[in-house]
Amino acid sequence: MWSALAGGDGEVLLRSERVRVVAPSPYHALRAIVLDATSEPELTVREAVDAVLQHNEVGRRVIEDAGGRLDFAPHGFEERFRFPVMVRDPGSTAEDSRPARDASTIAVTEPEDLAVAERIMFAVFPPARVAAEMSGRIQPPRVLGIDGWHVWLTHRSGVPAGAAFTYHDGESVGVYQVATLPEHRGNGVARATMAAVLDRYRDVPVTLTATDHGRPLYERIGFRTVDAAIWWVPRAHADPNG
C-alpha cells in the first residue's frame, strides 16, 4: 500500500526480499516495512535499521514489523505501538455484518467526496503537525486512479459520519483508518463501513490492524487475530502519530 502511494510524491528507497523502505510523501513518516522476518533475521534487522537511521533529515521514521518477531531495541529503537493483526477469510460468516439501518456507505469516485472522507480521517487520526496545509495530502486526488485503492465514505441520517480506505495488492485486501466521528459513535457507522468493504471483497482475505477499541467489532464480523504488529521508532524521534 505504501509503495503504491509512493509512486506519486514519494519514493521507494529500498526494495529487497526482506525489507521495503518507502517515503510515501513529505507528509507521511518514512517507513521500513519488514517483509521477511524469519529467513535471515539478523540481515533483516540490519537492513531496516541502516535504512532508517541514515535518513536523519526525516523527522518521522518508523519500522513496521507486521509479525512482531524482531527486536530492534538493541539498535536504538523503542516500541511505539503494538496492534493485533486480524484477518477475515474468504467466505467467512459473521455474527453480525449487516449495516446500520440509517447508515449508507459508498466507494468514493469524486474528489469532493474524497475530501470529506479525508477530513473525517484527519479528525479521528490526526497527523503529526506540519507547516503545510494537509488537505489533499494524505488522500490526494490521484488515489482515485491507483489500481486497488478505494476510499469509503459512510453517511448516517444523510450526514458524513465515517470513512476508511482499502488497498487490494492482488492477493489480499488491507483495511486502514476505519474512522467514525465522535458524535456518531455507537450507532453502527464503523459496522456499515466494514459491511460495504466485506460485500465488495467476499472472495479474498481481508486484513487489518486493530485498536483495543475496534477489536470487538471486527471479531463480531468474522475477523480473527493471527499476529501482533509492532511499530518501532528511533528513541530520539518518538512521535505519537507514527
BAVEXMI-345488 format. One line per 4 residues: number of its first residue (from 1); their letters; for each residue y, z, x of N, C-alpha, C. Coordinates in nm, 4 decimals, always signed. Last residue first. Layout:
BAVEXMI-345488
NUM	a	Y,Z,X,Y,Z,X,Y,Z,X | ... .
//
This chain:
BAVEXMI-345488
242	gnpd	+0.8201,+1.4670,+0.3054,+0.7164,+1.3771,+0.3563,+0.7697,+1.2407,+0.3908 | +0.9933,+1.6636,+0.2201,+0.9749,+1.5481,+0.1335,+0.8706,+1.4499,+0.1837 | +1.0265,+1.8635,+0.4086,+0.9540,+1.8949,+0.2865,+0.9285,+1.7772,+0.1963 | +0.9670,+1.8033,+0.7413,+1.0519,+1.7597,+0.6307,+0.9761,+1.7831,+0.5003 .
238	ahar	+0.9729,+1.8913,+1.0746,+0.9119,+1.9218,+0.9456,+1.0090,+1.8894,+0.8324 | +1.0139,+1.8285,+1.3410,+1.0701,+1.7397,+1.2395,+1.0066,+1.7648,+1.1031 | +0.8851,+1.9809,+1.5248,+1.0309,+1.9813,+1.5325,+1.0963,+1.9000,+1.4240 | +0.6184,+1.9270,+1.4696,+0.6721,+2.0610,+1.4409,+0.8246,+2.0623,+1.4425 .
234	pvww	+0.5420,+1.6289,+1.2963,+0.5788,+1.6941,+1.4222,+0.6496,+1.8261,+1.3948 | +0.3071,+1.6661,+1.0256,+0.4390,+1.6267,+1.0746,+0.4628,+1.6928,+1.2097 | +0.0358,+1.5546,+0.8235,+0.0818,+1.6275,+0.9405,+0.2187,+1.5756,+0.9829 | -0.1421,+1.5859,+0.5276,-0.0286,+1.5205,+0.5933,+0.0209,+1.6125,+0.7045 .
230	iaad	-0.4698,+1.5487,+0.4167,-0.3742,+1.6340,+0.4866,-0.2668,+1.5461,+0.5487 | -0.6826,+1.5381,+0.1341,-0.5935,+1.4680,+0.2259,-0.4967,+1.5674,+0.2881 | -1.0110,+1.6023,+0.0622,-0.8783,+1.6631,+0.0692,-0.7968,+1.5880,+0.1727 | -1.2424,+1.4565,-0.1783,-1.1974,+1.4924,-0.0442,-1.0657,+1.5677,-0.0531 .
226	vtrf	-1.3100,+1.4176,-0.4405,-1.4044,+1.3705,-0.3388,-1.3651,+1.4141,-0.1984 | -1.2944,+1.5155,-0.7747,-1.2444,+1.5380,-0.6396,-1.3505,+1.4976,-0.5383 | -1.2744,+1.2802,-1.0422,-1.3453,+1.3872,-0.9723,-1.2915,+1.3963,-0.8297 | -1.1477,+1.1810,-1.3642,-1.1416,+1.1826,-1.2176,-1.2231,+1.2991,-1.1625 .
222	gire	-1.1406,+1.1875,-1.6461,-1.2537,+1.1271,-1.5786,-1.2485,+1.1215,-1.4278 | -0.9423,+1.3244,-1.7710,-0.9507,+1.1808,-1.7987,-1.0492,+1.1104,-1.7060 | -0.9626,+1.5845,-1.6813,-0.9908,+1.5582,-1.8223,-1.0068,+1.4092,-1.8517 | -0.8788,+1.5550,-1.4172,-1.0186,+1.5900,-1.4442,-1.0544,+1.5598,-1.5896 .
218	ylpr	-0.6097,+1.5052,-1.4582,-0.6936,+1.3995,-1.4021,-0.8417,+1.4282,-1.4231 | -0.5261,+1.7548,-1.5614,-0.5164,+1.6333,-1.6418,-0.6106,+1.5272,-1.5890 | -0.5702,+1.9257,-1.3381,-0.6461,+1.9423,-1.4632,-0.6408,+1.8198,-1.5536 | -0.3820,+1.8176,-1.1363,-0.5275,+1.8050,-1.1242,-0.6033,+1.8262,-1.2553 .
214	ghdt	-0.1116,+1.8679,-1.1522,-0.1655,+1.7497,-1.2180,-0.3163,+1.7412,-1.2220 | -0.0742,+2.1068,-1.0096,-0.0290,+2.0978,-1.1484,-0.0954,+1.9810,-1.2207 | -0.1662,+2.0477,-0.7580,-0.2384,+2.1500,-0.8347,-0.2011,+2.1421,-0.9826 | -0.1549,+1.6879,-0.7271,-0.0991,+1.8212,-0.7077,-0.1837,+1.9205,-0.7869 .
210	atlt	-0.3752,+1.4388,-0.5877,-0.3219,+1.5184,-0.6985,-0.2499,+1.6427,-0.6486 | -0.4048,+1.1032,-0.5069,-0.3982,+1.2394,-0.4542,-0.3212,+1.3227,-0.5557 | -0.6378,+0.8614,-0.6432,-0.5065,+0.9251,-0.6332,-0.5193,+1.0546,-0.5554 | -0.8060,+0.5611,-0.7538,-0.7935,+0.6798,-0.6702,-0.6512,+0.7339,-0.6754 .
206	vpvd	-1.0489,+0.3862,-0.9264,-0.9078,+0.4244,-0.9270,-0.8959,+0.5563,-0.8518 | -1.2730,+0.1101,-0.8992,-1.2416,+0.2515,-0.8738,-1.0908,+0.2734,-0.8711 | -1.2747,-0.1214,-1.1782,-1.2613,-0.0934,-1.0353,-1.2386,+0.0559,-1.0161 | -1.2666,-0.1744,-1.4488,-1.3848,-0.2174,-1.3746,-1.3740,-0.1976,-1.2242 .
202	ryrd	-1.0296,-0.1033,-1.5734,-1.1541,-0.0402,-1.6180,-1.2700,-0.0630,-1.5220 | -0.7407,-0.1221,-1.5475,-0.8338,-0.1254,-1.4339,-0.9649,-0.0550,-1.4694 | -0.6081,-0.0964,-1.7899,-0.5938,-0.2212,-1.7144,-0.7022,-0.2346,-1.6075 | -0.6738,+0.1601,-1.8631,-0.7102,+0.0499,-1.9515,-0.7046,-0.0828,-1.8772 .
198	lvaa	-0.5576,+0.3070,-1.6608,-0.7028,+0.3016,-1.6686,-0.7506,+0.1914,-1.7619 | -0.2829,+0.2692,-1.7210,-0.3387,+0.2284,-1.5917,-0.4902,+0.2097,-1.6017 | -0.2675,+0.3822,-1.9760,-0.2345,+0.2412,-1.9570,-0.2928,+0.1890,-1.8265 | -0.3366,+0.6457,-1.9170,-0.4196,+0.5697,-2.0102,-0.3941,+0.4199,-1.9943 .
194	mtar	-0.1253,+0.7277,-1.7536,-0.2571,+0.7085,-1.6941,-0.3495,+0.6289,-1.7860 | +0.0800,+0.7409,-1.9472,+0.0924,+0.6548,-1.8298,-0.0448,+0.6245,-1.7712 | -0.0273,+0.9338,-2.1204,-0.0023,+0.7977,-2.1693,+0.0100,+0.7000,-2.0539 | -0.0308,+1.1543,-1.9501,-0.1572,+1.1044,-2.0045,-0.1416,+0.9625,-2.0569 .
190	avgn	+0.2404,+1.1901,-1.9119,+0.1574,+1.1504,-1.7979,+0.0230,+1.0957,-1.8451 | +0.3028,+1.2642,-2.1818,+0.3632,+1.1465,-2.1180,+0.2788,+1.0984,-2.0000 | +0.2280,+1.4850,-2.3349,+0.1326,+1.3766,-2.3151,+0.1884,+1.2527,-2.2482 | +0.4050,+1.6928,-2.3399,+0.3966,+1.6078,-2.4584,+0.3103,+1.4833,-2.4369 .
186	grhe	+0.4609,+1.8337,-2.1140,+0.3819,+1.8999,-2.2162,+0.3655,+1.8196,-2.3432 | +0.7929,+1.7117,-2.0486,+0.6631,+1.7619,-2.0044,+0.5941,+1.8391,-2.1160 | +1.0450,+1.6254,-2.0981,+0.9373,+1.5614,-2.1746,+0.7987,+1.6158,-2.1377 | +1.2223,+1.7461,-1.9293,+1.2418,+1.7680,-2.0731,+1.1317,+1.7062,-2.1585 .
182	plta	+1.1408,+1.6527,-1.6708,+1.1151,+1.7903,-1.7153,+1.1253,+1.8102,-1.8657 | +0.9709,+1.3368,-1.6635,+1.0965,+1.4124,-1.6621,+1.0751,+1.5505,-1.7236 | +0.6889,+1.2735,-1.4710,+0.7385,+1.2999,-1.6066,+0.8655,+1.3813,-1.5964 | +0.5096,+1.0527,-1.2598,+0.6270,+1.1383,-1.2805,+0.6585,+1.1513,-1.4284 .
178	vqyv	+0.3031,+0.9787,-1.0145,+0.2981,+0.9929,-1.1610,+0.4018,+1.0983,-1.1988 | +0.2850,+0.8671,-0.7437,+0.4070,+0.9223,-0.8044,+0.4048,+0.9176,-0.9575 | +0.0215,+0.6275,-0.7647,+0.1201,+0.7017,-0.6874,+0.2347,+0.7496,-0.7762 | -0.3090,+0.5152,-0.7315,-0.2037,+0.5569,-0.8244,-0.1096,+0.6510,-0.7504 .
174	gvse	-0.4911,+0.2375,-0.6135,-0.4288,+0.3658,-0.5846,-0.3170,+0.3927,-0.6828 | -0.7891,+0.0739,-0.6759,-0.6503,+0.0891,-0.7185,-0.6029,+0.2291,-0.6824 | -0.9994,-0.1296,-0.4605,-0.9730,-0.0155,-0.5478,-0.8246,-0.0115,-0.5803 | -1.0045,-0.3896,-0.3554,-1.1282,-0.3130,-0.3713,-1.1117,-0.1959,-0.4672 .
170	gdhy	-0.7549,-0.4969,-0.3606,-0.8670,-0.5886,-0.3665,-1.0004,-0.5199,-0.3846 | -0.5657,-0.3043,-0.3807,-0.5823,-0.3664,-0.2493,-0.6973,-0.4663,-0.2436 | -0.3276,-0.2347,-0.6060,-0.4660,-0.2817,-0.6010,-0.4831,-0.3579,-0.4703 | -0.1198,+0.0314,-0.6766,-0.1430,-0.0805,-0.5854,-0.2916,-0.1097,-0.5785 .
166	tfaa	+0.1262,+0.1652,-0.9049,-0.0106,+0.1458,-0.8589,-0.0153,+0.0293,-0.7614 | +0.3551,+0.4222,-1.0108,+0.3248,+0.2887,-0.9613,+0.1840,+0.2851,-0.9061 | +0.5215,+0.5667,-1.2983,+0.4266,+0.5722,-1.1876,+0.4223,+0.4337,-1.1264 | +0.6971,+0.7682,-1.5419,+0.6764,+0.6476,-1.4624,+0.5689,+0.6738,-1.3590 .
162	gapv	+0.8658,+0.8827,-1.8438,+0.7721,+0.8941,-1.7330,+0.7538,+0.7620,-1.6620 | +1.0687,+0.8393,-2.0304,+1.0227,+0.9759,-2.0068,+0.9330,+0.9900,-1.8851 | +1.3079,+0.6738,-2.2243,+1.2340,+0.6746,-2.0970,+1.1975,+0.8167,-2.0574 | +1.2517,+0.6938,-2.5762,+1.3357,+0.7355,-2.4639,+1.2540,+0.7295,-2.3346 .
158	gsrh	+1.0866,+0.6515,-2.7946,+1.1848,+0.5496,-2.7615,+1.2725,+0.5791,-2.6422 | +0.9106,+0.8647,-2.7888,+1.0036,+0.8523,-2.9016,+1.1197,+0.7591,-2.8675 | +0.8892,+0.8007,-2.4582,+0.8465,+0.8959,-2.5611,+0.9525,+0.8961,-2.6700 | +0.7762,+0.5462,-2.2378,+0.8775,+0.5980,-2.3288,+0.8131,+0.6998,-2.4231 .
154	tlwv	+0.6922,+0.4737,-1.9063,+0.6493,+0.5322,-2.0338,+0.7692,+0.5850,-2.1106 | +0.6189,+0.2232,-1.6814,+0.7270,+0.2980,-1.7450,+0.6814,+0.3434,-1.8825 | +0.4911,+0.1316,-1.3667,+0.4637,+0.1641,-1.5059,+0.5757,+0.2520,-1.5590 | +0.4482,-0.1326,-1.1375,+0.5240,-0.0133,-1.1739,+0.5100,+0.0060,-1.3242 .
150	hwgd	+0.2092,-0.2702,-0.9194,+0.2626,-0.2590,-1.0550,+0.3365,-0.1266,-1.0704 | +0.0753,-0.4934,-0.6885,+0.1696,-0.3825,-0.7078,+0.2197,-0.3838,-0.8516 | -0.0776,-0.7211,-0.6556,-0.1462,-0.5934,-0.6694,-0.0566,-0.4751,-0.6965 | +0.1621,-0.8961,-0.4731,+0.0304,-0.9011,-0.5368,-0.0319,-0.7619,-0.5390 .
146	iglv	+0.4976,-0.8503,-0.5393,+0.3896,-0.8166,-0.4458,+0.2575,-0.8167,-0.5205 | +0.7070,-0.8863,-0.7153,+0.6363,-1.0049,-0.6690,+0.5253,-0.9775,-0.5698 | +0.8141,-0.6444,-0.7600,+0.7659,-0.7159,-0.8778,+0.6900,-0.8415,-0.8393 | +0.9175,-0.5675,-0.5210,+0.7830,-0.5186,-0.5519,+0.7268,-0.5892,-0.6748 .
142	rppq	+1.1795,-0.6644,-0.5080,+1.0723,-0.7515,-0.4584,+0.9323,-0.6979,-0.4865 | +1.3491,-0.4583,-0.5940,+1.3077,-0.5632,-0.6880,+1.1936,-0.6498,-0.6388 | +1.2161,-0.1499,-0.4514,+1.3084,-0.2638,-0.4514,+1.2595,-0.3736,-0.5447 | +1.1766,+0.1478,-0.4821,+1.1066,+0.0437,-0.5572,+1.2004,-0.0777,-0.5634 .
138	irgs	+1.3544,+0.2504,-0.2935,+1.2160,+0.2980,-0.2951,+1.1264,+0.2004,-0.3710 | +1.5925,+0.1069,-0.3413,+1.5410,+0.1198,-0.2050,+1.3936,+0.1596,-0.2030 | +1.7184,+0.1079,-0.5845,+1.6620,-0.0173,-0.5382,+1.6023,-0.0117,-0.3999 | +1.9320,+0.3677,-0.4912,+1.8864,+0.2800,-0.5989,+1.8375,+0.1471,-0.5420 .
134	meaa	+2.0448,+0.5125,-0.2847,+1.8999,+0.4953,-0.2869,+1.8505,+0.4005,-0.3949 | +2.3049,+0.4634,-0.0555,+2.2694,+0.4682,-0.1969,+2.1211,+0.4318,-0.2095 | +2.2707,+0.6331,+0.2626,+2.2825,+0.5140,+0.1785,+2.2514,+0.5448,+0.0325 | +2.2161,+0.8698,+0.3942,+2.3550,+0.8374,+0.3650,+2.3675,+0.7245,+0.2634 .
130	vrap	+1.9599,+1.0781,+0.2555,+2.0051,+0.9731,+0.3453,+2.1449,+0.9330,+0.3022 | +1.7346,+1.3365,+0.1991,+1.8734,+1.2924,+0.1932,+1.9011,+1.1858,+0.2988 | +1.4134,+1.2385,+0.0776,+1.4982,+1.3123,+0.1709,+1.6386,+1.2545,+0.1681 | +1.3723,+1.1854,-0.2799,+1.3558,+1.1508,-0.1386,+1.4438,+1.2369,-0.0515 .
126	pfva	+1.2232,+1.3713,-0.5417,+1.3473,+1.3326,-0.4728,+1.3216,+1.2998,-0.3265 | +1.0400,+1.3216,-0.7782,+1.0026,+1.3243,-0.6367,+1.1251,+1.2839,-0.5537 | +1.1895,+1.3251,-1.0142,+1.0726,+1.4123,-1.0021,+1.0293,+1.4287,-0.8565 | +1.3989,+1.1455,-0.9747,+1.4260,+1.2756,-1.0345,+1.3128,+1.3741,-1.0105 .
122	fmir	+1.2715,+0.9160,-0.8707,+1.3699,+0.9890,-0.7908,+1.3861,+1.1314,-0.8416 | +1.1264,+0.8417,-1.0983,+1.0539,+0.8860,-0.9784,+1.1461,+0.9608,-0.8841 | +1.3421,+0.7695,-1.2613,+1.2534,+0.8784,-1.3027,+1.1770,+0.9323,-1.1826 | +1.4450,+0.5556,-1.1163,+1.5277,+0.6750,-1.1360,+1.4432,+0.7946,-1.1790 .
118	eava	+1.2335,+0.3724,-1.1415,+1.2679,+0.4268,-1.0099,+1.3507,+0.5541,-1.0234 | +1.2484,+0.3109,-1.4135,+1.1296,+0.3782,-1.3605,+1.1587,+0.4424,-1.2256 | +1.4987,+0.1794,-1.4136,+1.4780,+0.3002,-1.4937,+1.3592,+0.3795,-1.4402 | +1.4450,-0.0390,-1.2467,+1.5481,+0.0570,-1.2079,+1.5336,+0.1880,-1.2851 .
114	ldep	+1.2540,-0.1721,-1.4009,+1.2176,-0.1196,-1.2698,+1.3179,-0.0141,-1.2246 | +1.4046,-0.2578,-1.6146,+1.3047,-0.1533,-1.6375,+1.2601,-0.0913,-1.5060 | +1.5575,-0.4489,-1.4738,+1.6234,-0.3394,-1.5449,+1.5264,-0.2243,-1.5714 | +1.3714,-0.6367,-1.3725,+1.4453,-0.5476,-1.2813,+1.5113,-0.4300,-1.3511 .
110	etva	+1.0607,-0.6540,-1.5519,+1.2024,-0.6860,-1.5429,+1.2748,-0.5877,-1.4507 | +0.8055,-0.5627,-1.5738,+0.8220,-0.7008,-1.5275,+0.9673,-0.7378,-1.5046 | +0.5895,-0.2838,-1.5808,+0.7258,-0.3348,-1.5659,+0.7249,-0.4772,-1.5123 | +0.3714,-0.2155,-1.8282,+0.3748,-0.2580,-1.6887,+0.5061,-0.3322,-1.6694 .
106	itsa	+0.4496,+0.0537,-2.0533,+0.4495,-0.0871,-2.0180,+0.4320,-0.1020,-1.8674 | +0.3510,+0.2872,-2.3021,+0.3668,+0.2541,-2.1607,+0.3618,+0.1041,-2.1411 | +0.4515,+0.5360,-2.5362,+0.4039,+0.4000,-2.5093,+0.4390,+0.3641,-2.3663 | +0.4066,+0.8136,-2.7549,+0.4386,+0.7611,-2.6223,+0.3798,+0.6212,-2.6065 .
102	drap	+0.3227,+0.9505,-2.9761,+0.4592,+0.8985,-2.9783,+0.5034,+0.8438,-2.8429 | +0.0557,+1.0191,-2.9125,+0.0852,+0.9403,-3.0324,+0.2241,+0.8783,-3.0285 | -0.0622,+0.9666,-2.5781,+0.0025,+1.0499,-2.6790,+0.0515,+0.9627,-2.7941 | -0.3663,+0.7787,-2.5179,-0.2232,+0.8053,-2.5001,-0.1712,+0.8985,-2.6084 .
98	rsde	-0.6852,+0.9141,-2.4241,-0.6006,+0.8460,-2.5218,-0.4537,+0.8751,-2.4952 | -0.8714,+1.0362,-2.2742,-0.7820,+0.9462,-2.2026,-0.6954,+0.8665,-2.2991 | -1.0678,+1.2960,-2.2647,-0.9532,+1.2542,-2.3452,-0.8614,+1.1673,-2.2604 | -1.3065,+1.2972,-2.1214,-1.2891,+1.3882,-2.2346,-1.1769,+1.3404,-2.3258 .
94	atsg	-1.4314,+0.9727,-2.0357,-1.3453,+1.0879,-2.0153,-1.3384,+1.1711,-2.1418 | -1.6451,+0.7602,-1.8422,-1.5969,+0.8099,-1.9704,-1.5191,+0.9375,-1.9451 | -1.6217,+0.4903,-1.6104,-1.6314,+0.6332,-1.6400,-1.5828,+0.6627,-1.7809 | -1.6027,+0.2290,-1.5248,-1.6824,+0.2565,-1.6435,-1.6957,+0.4028,-1.6783 .
90	pdrv	-1.5653,+0.3125,-1.1834,-1.5632,+0.2097,-1.2889,-1.6534,+0.2486,-1.4053 | -1.4530,+0.6536,-1.1254,-1.5443,+0.5420,-1.1036,-1.5334,+0.4389,-1.2150 | -1.1775,+0.7936,-0.9947,-1.2395,+0.7661,-1.1245,-1.3235,+0.6404,-1.1069 | -1.1072,+1.0419,-0.7523,-1.1462,+0.9051,-0.7851,-1.2042,+0.9015,-0.9253 .
86	mvpf	-0.8826,+1.2285,-0.5434,-0.9645,+1.2148,-0.6635,-0.9936,+1.0677,-0.6911 | -0.8099,+1.4648,-0.3048,-0.8247,+1.3207,-0.3263,-0.9239,+1.3026,-0.4408 | -0.5850,+1.7363,-0.3058,-0.7176,+1.6856,-0.3414,-0.7128,+1.5344,-0.3621 | -0.3670,+1.7812,-0.0232,-0.3862,+1.7358,-0.1607,-0.5338,+1.7053,-0.1863 .
82	rfre	-0.1425,+1.9468,+0.1706,-0.2875,+1.9288,+0.1523,-0.3095,+1.8971,+0.0044 | +0.1281,+1.9078,+0.4009,+0.0742,+1.9032,+0.2653,-0.0773,+1.8906,+0.2721 | +0.1596,+1.9803,+0.6740,+0.2716,+1.9905,+0.5807,+0.2244,+1.9946,+0.4359 | +0.0466,+2.1146,+0.9721,+0.0055,+2.0688,+0.8396,+0.1201,+2.0898,+0.7418 .
78	efgh	+0.2106,+2.0014,+1.2685,+0.1750,+2.1069,+1.1756,+0.1384,+2.0471,+1.0407 | +0.1700,+1.9006,+1.6135,+0.1906,+1.8728,+1.4712,+0.1536,+1.9956,+1.3886 | +0.1018,+1.9141,+1.8825,+0.2410,+1.9332,+1.8445,+0.2721,+1.9032,+1.6996 | -0.1650,+1.8965,+1.9229,-0.0831,+1.7885,+1.9767,+0.0619,+1.7962,+1.9289 .
74	pafd	-0.3177,+2.0813,+1.7922,-0.3032,+2.0960,+1.9375,-0.2094,+1.9936,+2.0006 | -0.3029,+1.9764,+1.5211,-0.2243,+2.0925,+1.5620,-0.2116,+2.1060,+1.7135 | -0.4626,+1.7820,+1.4226,-0.3506,+1.7368,+1.5047,-0.2661,+1.8527,+1.5560 | -0.7837,+1.7287,+1.3506,-0.6922,+1.8394,+1.3787,-0.5841,+1.7895,+1.4741 .
70	lrgg	-0.9426,+1.5532,+1.0786,-0.8928,+1.5602,+1.2153,-0.7916,+1.6738,+1.2294 | -1.0112,+1.5346,+0.8127,-1.1163,+1.5671,+0.9088,-1.0652,+1.5921,+1.0501 | -0.8898,+1.4480,+0.5749,-0.8642,+1.5826,+0.6243,-0.9610,+1.6281,+0.7308 | -0.8999,+1.1968,+0.4714,-1.0207,+1.2768,+0.4626,-1.0035,+1.4189,+0.5120 .
66	adei	-0.6483,+1.0915,+0.5160,-0.6967,+1.0968,+0.3776,-0.8228,+1.1797,+0.3629 | -0.3967,+1.1811,+0.6963,-0.5420,+1.1829,+0.7151,-0.6060,+1.2028,+0.5783 | -0.0988,+1.0655,+0.8044,-0.1755,+1.0843,+0.6818,-0.3246,+1.0722,+0.7134 | +0.1695,+1.1846,+0.9797,+0.0334,+1.1324,+0.9959,-0.0420,+1.1658,+0.8683 .
62	vrrg	+0.5166,+1.1069,+0.9743,+0.4020,+1.1775,+0.9188,+0.2734,+1.1064,+0.9575 | +0.8667,+1.1484,+1.0137,+0.7416,+1.0892,+1.0619,+0.6251,+1.1724,+1.0102 | +1.2017,+1.1049,+1.0144,+1.0923,+1.1463,+0.9260,+0.9659,+1.0721,+0.9663 | +1.3752,+1.0031,+1.2101,+1.3836,+1.1429,+1.1714,+1.2638,+1.1924,+1.0923 .
58	venh	+1.3238,+0.8103,+1.4893,+1.2977,+0.8180,+1.3459,+1.2933,+0.9650,+1.3047 | +1.3407,+0.8252,+1.7584,+1.4636,+0.7879,+1.6884,+1.4483,+0.7976,+1.5369 | +1.0936,+0.8694,+1.8582,+1.1788,+0.9863,+1.8399,+1.3070,+0.9542,+1.7645 | +0.8343,+0.7331,+1.8674,+0.9477,+0.6912,+1.7856,+1.0369,+0.8118,+1.7541 .
54	qlva	+0.6258,+0.8441,+1.9970,+0.7094,+0.7531,+2.0750,+0.8317,+0.7047,+1.9969 | +0.4884,+0.9920,+1.8098,+0.5788,+1.0622,+1.8993,+0.6672,+0.9686,+1.9795 | +0.3295,+0.7980,+1.6756,+0.4329,+0.8725,+1.6040,+0.5347,+0.9323,+1.7013 | +0.1583,+0.6964,+1.8712,+0.2406,+0.6045,+1.7924,+0.3553,+0.6771,+1.7228 .
50	dvae	+0.0306,+0.9263,+1.9683,+0.1165,+0.8479,+2.0573,+0.2103,+0.7581,+1.9781 | -0.1115,+1.0072,+1.7348,-0.0110,+1.0939,+1.7961,+0.0846,+1.0130,+1.8825 | -0.2841,+0.7868,+1.6887,-0.1897,+0.8316,+1.5865,-0.0767,+0.9133,+1.6478 | -0.4300,+0.7690,+1.9318,-0.3516,+0.6554,+1.8825,-0.2455,+0.7002,+1.7834 .
46	rvtl	-0.5507,+1.0253,+1.9410,-0.4578,+0.9834,+2.0455,-0.3701,+0.8674,+1.9989 | -0.7133,+1.0226,+1.7120,-0.6069,+1.1217,+1.7252,-0.5037,+1.0749,+1.8272 | -0.8869,+0.8109,+1.7840,-0.8047,+0.8033,+1.6628,-0.6873,+0.8991,+1.6711 | -1.0109,+0.9154,+2.0074,-0.9260,+0.7980,+2.0229,-0.8344,+0.7815,+1.9017 .
42	epes	-1.1524,+1.1229,+1.8854,-1.0545,+1.1536,+1.9898,-0.9586,+1.0374,+2.0108 | -1.3232,+0.9877,+1.6975,-1.2155,+1.0774,+1.6531,-1.1116,+1.1064,+1.7596 | -1.4632,+0.7270,+1.6409,-1.4104,+0.7718,+1.7690,-1.2935,+0.8664,+1.7429 | -1.5678,+0.7487,+1.3720,-1.6332,+0.6696,+1.4774,-1.5928,+0.7167,+1.6168 .
38	tadl	-1.4090,+0.9085,+1.1956,-1.5414,+0.9530,+1.2387,-1.5986,+0.8771,+1.3581 | -1.1808,+0.8177,+1.0755,-1.1734,+0.9470,+1.1438,-1.3038,+0.9868,+1.2099 | -1.0109,+0.5441,+1.0132,-1.1464,+0.5806,+1.0525,-1.1391,+0.7078,+1.1363 | -0.7436,+0.5441,+0.9335,-0.8384,+0.4579,+0.8639,-0.9829,+0.4975,+0.8918 .
34	viar	-0.4562,+0.7265,+0.8974,-0.5897,+0.7296,+0.9573,-0.6842,+0.6461,+0.8720 | -0.1398,+0.6110,+0.9405,-0.2434,+0.6286,+0.8389,-0.3794,+0.6201,+0.9057 | +0.1688,+0.7139,+1.0121,+0.0455,+0.6780,+1.0813,-0.0689,+0.7116,+0.9873 | +0.4874,+0.6204,+0.8983,+0.3564,+0.6756,+0.8653,+0.2484,+0.6224,+0.9577 .
30	lahy	+0.8219,+0.7085,+0.8627,+0.7254,+0.6341,+0.9433,+0.5897,+0.7006,+0.9240 | +0.9512,+0.7496,+0.5305,+0.9031,+0.8055,+0.6560,+0.8168,+0.7032,+0.7300 | +1.1989,+0.5215,+0.4026,+1.0708,+0.5906,+0.3947,+1.0374,+0.6492,+0.5316 | +1.4212,+0.3729,+0.4472,+1.4362,+0.4841,+0.3532,+1.3059,+0.5616,+0.3336 .
26	pspa	+1.3828,+0.1461,+0.5962,+1.4669,+0.2512,+0.6543,+1.4749,+0.3775,+0.5691 | +1.0288,+0.1005,+0.5323,+1.1682,+0.0618,+0.5138,+1.2523,+0.1690,+0.5806 | +0.7731,+0.1485,+0.6462,+0.7881,+0.0668,+0.5253,+0.9291,+0.0176,+0.5013 | +0.6312,+0.1360,+0.9243,+0.7658,+0.1804,+0.8904,+0.8056,+0.1002,+0.7681 .
22	vvrv	+0.2983,+0.2291,+1.0036,+0.3926,+0.1447,+0.9314,+0.5264,+0.2158,+0.9176 | -0.0024,+0.2081,+1.1650,+0.1281,+0.2738,+1.1688,+0.2296,+0.1797,+1.1067 | -0.3377,+0.2731,+1.1279,-0.2315,+0.1781,+1.0974,-0.1000,+0.2553,+1.0904 | -0.6351,+0.3289,+1.3134,-0.5051,+0.3777,+1.2672,-0.4163,+0.2593,+1.2328 .
18	resr	-0.8786,+0.1994,+1.3698,-0.8751,+0.3434,+1.3470,-0.7473,+0.3907,+1.2785 | -0.8510,-0.0619,+1.4278,-0.9610,-0.0262,+1.3377,-0.9533,+0.1201,+1.2962 | -0.4917,-0.1117,+1.4126,-0.6195,-0.1036,+1.4818,-0.7282,-0.0693,+1.3810 | -0.1748,-0.1819,+1.4332,-0.2843,-0.2177,+1.3434,-0.4133,-0.2178,+1.4254 .
14	llve	+0.1529,-0.0661,+1.4345,+0.0216,-0.0627,+1.4997,-0.0839,-0.0947,+1.3955 | +0.3727,-0.1290,+1.2808,+0.3924,-0.1018,+1.4225,+0.2619,-0.0981,+1.5001 | +0.4887,-0.3340,+1.0389,+0.3666,-0.2677,+1.0810,+0.3746,-0.2526,+1.2323 | +0.8124,-0.2798,+0.8865,+0.7217,-0.3498,+0.9760,+0.5977,-0.2653,+0.9996 .
10	gdgg	+1.0532,-0.3444,+0.6207,+0.9925,-0.2666,+0.7273,+0.9033,-0.3494,+0.8173 | +1.1421,-0.5039,+0.4162,+1.2434,-0.4429,+0.5018,+1.1827,-0.3721,+0.6223 | +0.8578,-0.6420,+0.3731,+0.9952,-0.6842,+0.3447,+1.0921,-0.6257,+0.4451 | +0.6137,-0.5351,+0.4353,+0.6303,-0.6785,+0.4511,+0.7703,-0.7285,+0.4246 .
6	alas	+0.5865,-0.2735,+0.3660,+0.6497,-0.3015,+0.4950,+0.6742,-0.4501,+0.5169 | +0.4365,-0.2861,+0.1359,+0.5791,-0.2604,+0.1237,+0.6527,-0.2939,+0.2528 | +0.1851,-0.3303,+0.2516,+0.2412,-0.4300,+0.1603,+0.3911,-0.4112,+0.1469 | +0.1523,-0.0936,+0.3929,+0.1614,-0.2199,+0.4666,+0.2211,-0.3287,+0.3796 .
2	wm	+0.1310,+0.0901,+0.1872,+0.2481,+0.0958,+0.2730,+0.2645,-0.0325,+0.3529 | -0.1195,+0.0000,+0.0823,+0.0000,+0.0000,+0.0000,+0.1257,+0.0000,+0.0865 .
//
